[in-house]
C-alpha cells in the first residue's frame, strides 16, 4: 500500500511511520505539495548471503586466572573525580569569587 505524507508528518511521527514501513508500507513524502522522496522497506538479503565464521576458541573462560585489585574501586573512582575537579577551567563568578559546581556527589570549585 502506498501512502502520501508531508515532510512535517514524517518529522513529527517518524517512529510510527518507520514501523509502518517495516511492516511493508511505502510512503511518498511531499514538500510544498511535490513528491520529493519515497520511503520503502529495505530489501532483505537471502539467507545464503550471510557470512558466518565459527569462533577460533571455544569456552575456557572459567579456567582463566582470577586477579585481585590492590585498592578498592571506590578509592580509584574518588581519585579520578578529584583529578577531574583539579582540571576544572577557570570561571570567575559575577560576585568576584569563584563559582561552585557539583560533579557527582562531591562539590568542586572553579579555581
WOVEN-V789873 format. One record per residue. N is the residue number from 1. RES is the residue in three letters. SS is DSSP state (h for helix, s for strand, l for the rest). PHI is phi as a letter, one per 20 degrees, with the letter a starting at -180 (NA if undefined). Layout:
N_RES_SS_PHI ; N_RES_SS_PHI
This chain:
1_UNK_l_NA ; 2_UNK_s_d ; 3_UNK_s_c ; 4_UNK_s_d ; 5_UNK_s_c ; 6_UNK_s_e ; 7_UNK_h_f ; 8_UNK_h_f ; 9_UNK_h_f ; 10_UNK_h_f ; 11_UNK_h_f ; 12_UNK_h_e ; 13_UNK_l_c ; 14_UNK_h_f ; 15_UNK_h_f ; 16_UNK_h_f ; 17_UNK_h_f ; 18_UNK_h_f ; 19_UNK_h_f ; 20_UNK_h_f ; 21_UNK_h_f ; 22_UNK_h_f ; 23_UNK_l_e ; 24_UNK_l_o ; 25_UNK_l_e ; 26_UNK_s_d ; 27_UNK_s_d ; 28_UNK_s_e ; 29_UNK_s_d ; 30_UNK_s_d ; 31_UNK_s_c ; 32_UNK_l_l ; 33_UNK_l_n ; 34_UNK_s_d ; 35_UNK_s_f ; 36_UNK_s_d ; 37_UNK_s_b ; 38_UNK_s_c ; 39_UNK_s_d ; 40_UNK_l_c ; 41_UNK_l_f ; 42_UNK_l_f ; 43_UNK_l_f ; 44_UNK_l_e ; 45_UNK_l_f ; 46_UNK_l_f ; 47_UNK_h_g ; 48_UNK_h_f ; 49_UNK_h_e ; 50_UNK_l_f ; 51_UNK_l_e ; 52_UNK_l_c ; 53_UNK_l_c ; 54_UNK_l_f ; 55_UNK_l_f ; 56_UNK_l_f ; 57_UNK_l_c ; 58_UNK_l_d ; 59_UNK_l_m ; 60_UNK_l_n ; 61_UNK_h_f ; 62_UNK_h_f ; 63_UNK_h_e ; 64_UNK_l_f ; 65_UNK_l_f ; 66_UNK_l_e ; 67_UNK_l_c ; 68_UNK_l_d ; 69_UNK_l_e ; 70_UNK_l_f ; 71_UNK_l_c ; 72_UNK_l_f ; 73_UNK_h_f ; 74_UNK_h_g ; 75_UNK_h_f ; 76_UNK_h_f ; 77_UNK_h_f ; 78_UNK_h_f ; 79_UNK_h_f ; 80_UNK_h_f ; 81_UNK_h_f ; 82_UNK_h_f ; 83_UNK_h_f ; 84_UNK_h_f ; 85_UNK_h_f ; 86_UNK_h_f ; 87_UNK_l_e ; 88_UNK_l_f ; 89_UNK_l_f ; 90_UNK_l_f ; 91_UNK_l_b ; 92_UNK_s_f ; 93_UNK_l_e ; 94_UNK_l_f ; 95_UNK_l_e ; 96_UNK_l_o ; 97_UNK_l_e ; 98_UNK_s_d ; 99_UNK_l_e ; 100_UNK_s_e ; 101_UNK_s_b ; 102_UNK_s_d ; 103_UNK_s_c ; 104_UNK_l_m ; 105_UNK_l_e ; 106_UNK_s_d ; 107_UNK_s_d ; 108_UNK_s_d ; 109_UNK_s_d ; 110_UNK_l_f ; 111_UNK_l_e
